[in-house]
Amino acid sequence: MKKNILVVDDSALMRRVICDIINSDSNFQAKDTCRDGLEAYEKLKTTSYDGVLLDVNMPRMDGLQLLERLQNENIKANVIMVSTLTTKDAEVTILALERGAIDFVTKPTAIAEARGDEFKKKVLDTMNAVLNSRMLSRTSSTRTSSSSSVAAKPVPKANVTRLKAKSTGNKLVALACSTGGPKALQSVIPYLPANLDAPMVLVQHMPAGFTKSMADRLNEVSKIKVKEAEDGDRLEKGHVYVAPGGKHMEVVKAADGSHKISLNNMPAIGGLRPCANITYDSLSKCGYDEVVCVVLTGMGADGTNGILSLSNHKPIHVISQSAETCVVYGMPKAIEESGMVDEVVALEKVAETITKNVGVK
């Protein structure tokens, strides 16, 4: 049975383009359209849809205002934001993910580009990943007691000899996530202590501009310091460095023993830039005694090959998000199936597990 989708956009032409994209996939049908958030609100009060594609900027009631209304009235909807690549839209989209949107896709400003294959693929890939996931009911960003009580479960280990850390006081956290990641990070980063005894490098698959907005917003709501990484940044404990969209991020050891961020414009890997595998590979030559690798929700398998390679050079401890708390159980599944995972935990336990493994200053 096809999944029914509601399309909300103030542009009649864009509504038609998005509906054509949706209807081109046998899994979906564009059931209804609305011109703004107010019309969508009236629809959602009485009609249930499998998914909603929601524009950011609209008259009368914009996307963010609609999400706030739905959240306040406990109206459930699986919302994917459709945002342009402007700084303003990026900031609003990050707030929308806090208000309950599951994920987002970026749309071009020109209709000719919107009718192109790249935008079509982006929309359908995200819809298929998110709306076919097991977590369609997870539309709230609140930390629920049922999921937070889920204990770490034992996982089968690969039949390999793991390197052991010589010391436990010099660690780095390297986190990777993709689809559903911006929303998931709201349940992780704000719950890390300001005095975390390690720096963190974070790779989230997002376009340029959105990573800056995400990092700034996380910094506002977190005790730990969060910033979009810049070339030459010196890694400090109690700081999170977010890979900028459109750049690969590596960690390099300086002559004085410190570590710095190195950004580059190498070609995208499997369509990804930043790519987590690049970051993990760079850590093979780092001076940290142990790398705590964290893999959260996301499509595909980015991070797995990098972690496998890293394990040959450095002691690692791998934490994976549990399937039942993932928006898309792709990246965590890949690393679990590799046999390298030490702990599988619910999303709401990730921050606690990171802190347990690296300690506080």
N, C-alpha and C positions, 0 to 999 in steps of 0.2 A: 504494500500500500504506500502511495506517495505521501511524503510529509508536506503538510500545509504551511505555507510561509506568508507572513504579512510583510509588505514592503512599505516603508515610511520615508518619504522624501518630498520636499517642496517643489522639486522640478519634475514636471510631467514627462519630459524627455528622459530624464535619468530613471524615473520609475519604470518607463517602458523598457529601457535598456536592461535594467536589473531583472525585471520580470522575464524578459527573453532569455537571459542567462540562466535563471532558475528553471524555467520550463524546458531548457535544452538538456537537463539532466533527468533521467527517468526516476530518480529517487525523490524529486521535489516537484511541487507545483505552486506557482504564485497565486494564492487563494484570494487575497484582498490587497488593496493599496490604500494609503492615506496620505494626505498632503502635509500634515503636521502632527505634532505630538498630541494635540487635543483630540483630533479625530481618532488617532491610534488609541488613546486612553479610553474613549467611548467604546471602541471595538473590543479592546482587551478586557473590559469589565464584563462583557457578555459572551465573548468567543475565545476559545482556546486554540492556539496555534502551536505547531511543533517548533517554529523558529520565527524570529522577527529580525529583519534587516533594517536598522534604524540610522537615519541621517543625523548628523550632529547639529548643524545650524538650520533652524526652521522658524517661521513666524509663529506667533501666538504661544506655542509651547515647544521648546527645543528638545533635543534628545536627552540632555541631562535632566531637565525638569520633568520629563516623562518618567525617567527611571526613578527619580525621587518620589514621584506620586505613586508609582507601582510599588515601590519598597514600603512607603508609609501605609499603604492600604493592603499590603500583603498579597498583591496580584502577581502570580507567577508567570514569568515569560523568559524564554531562552533568547536573549538579545545579542546580536552581533552588530557592533557599531560600524558604520561606513563613513570614513573620515578622509578629508583631503590632507595633503602633506604640509599644511600651514602650521606655524607655531601655535596659533590660537586653537586650532582644531586638535592638535596633539595634546595640549594641556587639558582641554575638555574631555577628550577621549580617555585619558588616564583617570580623570575623576569619574567618568562613566563606568570604568571597570571597578572602581570602589563601590559604585552605587548598584552593582549587580550585573552589568554586561559581562558576557562570558569571554568574548574576544572581539577583535576588530579587523577590518580590512581597509586598505587605503585605496581611494579612488582618484583617478586623474581629473583635472579640471576641464579638459577638452573632451567633448562627447566622442570624437573620432577615436581617441585613445581608450575611452570607456567601452567602446565596441570592439576593441582589440582582444587578441587571445590572452595577453598577459593578465588583464583585469578579470576576464572570464575565469581563467584558471585559478586566480587568487580567491575569488568568491566561492567557486565550487569546491576547491580543496578545503577551505576553511569550514564551509557548511558540512561537507561530508565528514570531516574529522570531528567537529564539535557536536553536530546534531545526531551523529550516529554513535557518539560516545555513551558510556554507561552512566555519565553523571549529569544528565539533562536536568535533574532536580536541583543541582547545586547552583542556584541563581543568587544566593545571598553570600555576602562576604563575611558574615558573622562566624565566629568560632564556636561550633556546636559542641556540647558536652559529649554527645554520643561518639563523634569522630575523634575528639581529643582524648578519649579514654582508650582508644585502640592502642594496644601495646605493640612494640616492635616484634616482628615475627622472624623466626629463624629462616635462613635462606640457604640453598645448596651452594657450596663453594667450588670453584674451579680446582681441578687437581693440579695446582701449580704451587711452587714454593714462593711465598710472599716475602719480600724484604722486610726486615724489622728495623724500627727506628732506634737509633743510638741514644737519642735524647727525646724528651717529650715536651720541651719548652719552646721549640722553634717551629711553629706550624703555619700553614697557609690553608685557607678555605677556597676552593674553586667550584663555583656553582654554575650549572647550565640548565636552561629551560627554553621552551618555545611556545607553542599554542597553549593558551591558558595561563602562561607564565606571569604576565603582568598582574593578573588577578591573584594568582597563588602567592606571589612575592609579598602581597599585602598581609598575608598570614605568616610570613617568615621574618622579613627584615625588621619591621617595627618591634619585634619581640626579642631581638638580639640585644644583649647588654652593651652599654657604651664602652665598657672596659673589656670587651672581648679580647682575649690574649692571642690574637692573630689578625692579619688583614684578610680581606675577602676579595677575590676577583669574580665578576659575575658576567656571564654571557647570556643575553636574552635576544632571540631573533626578532628584531624590530627595525623599521626604517630609520634613517637619519632624522634627527629632530625629536622623534618619539622617545628615544633613550634618554635624552636630556630632560624632557618633561617628566619621564618616569623617575629618573634619579632625583630630580629636584623635589618631586612630591614625596618620595620615600624618605628623603632627608628631613622634610617638614614633619613627618609623623613618626620618626624613629629616634631612638636615643643614640644609636650608633651613627657615625657620619657616613653619608652616602653622596657620591658625586659621579658624573659621567667622566670616565677616564680621559686624561690628556697625555699626549706623548711626553715622556720624561717624568711623569708622576712618580715620586718615591713612595713605595708601599709602607704604610704605617699600620700598626695594630689598632683595632677599633675603627677601621675605615673600610668601606665597601666601594670598589671601583667597577663601574658599569661600562662594559665595552660599547663604544659609540656605534650607532647604526651606520653601515657602509664601510666599516673599518674592521680588520682583523686585529685582535689584541694578543700580544705576547708579554711574558714576564722575563726580563733579562737580569742577570746578576752583574752588579757594578764592581769595579776594582776594589772599592772599599768594603765589599761584602754586603752592601745593601741591595735591594731589588727595585727595579724601575719598570714602568709600563712602556712598551714599544708598540706603536700602532703602524699598520701598513696597508697598502692598497692592492695587495696580491689579489688575483682573480677569486671570485666567489667559489666556494667548495660545495658542490651539489646545490647551487643556487643560494648558498648561505654566506653572508658577510655582515656581521661577524660569524665565525664558525668556532664552536667550542673545541673541536678536535685540534685546531691550531693552538689555542690557549693551553690545552692540556699537554700537547707535544712540547711546547716551550718550557714547561716545568721540569722536563727531564734533566735539565742542566742547572736547575735552581739550587740554592744553598739551604733550603728548608729541610728540616729533619723528617717531616712527614707532611703529606698533602691530604687534606680531608676533601674528598670529591663528593659533591651533592648533585643529584640529577632529579629535576622536577618535571612536571607535565610538559608534553610536547609531541608533535608529530615526528616520525622518522627515528633516526638512531644517532644523531649528532652527539658526540661526547664519548661514545663507547670505544671506538678505535683509539682515541686519544688516551683514555684511561687505561686501556689494555697496554698500550705502549709505555705509558708513564710507570706502570707497575713493574716494568723490567728495570727501571732505573732508580725509583724512589719508593720508600714505604708509603703506602696509601691506606686510607680508611674510606670506604664508599657507603654513602647514605642515599637511598632511593625512596621516592615518594610512592606510597601504596596505591595500587590500582584503583581502589574504591574512592580515593580522594582526588584522583587526576581528572582534569577535563578531557585530556587525551592521553591514554596510556600507551605511548609510543616509545619515547626516549627512556623512561624508567623500565619499560619492559625489555628493551634491548640490552641495557646494562645488567638487569637481573638475569637474563638468559645467558649472559656471558660467564656467569658464575663468580663475578668479582665483587658482588655486593655484600657488605658486612651487616647492614641494618636496613630493613624496609619499615618505614614509619608513616603514619597518617600525616597529612599536611600540617595540621596544628601541632604536631610534635617535632617538626623539622628544626625549628629554632632552638628548642630545648636540647635536641640531640646534638646539634652543632656545638652548642655551648658546653655540653657535657664532654665532648671530645677535645676541645681546644682550651677550655678553662677561661678564667678571667684574670686580669692583671691585678 
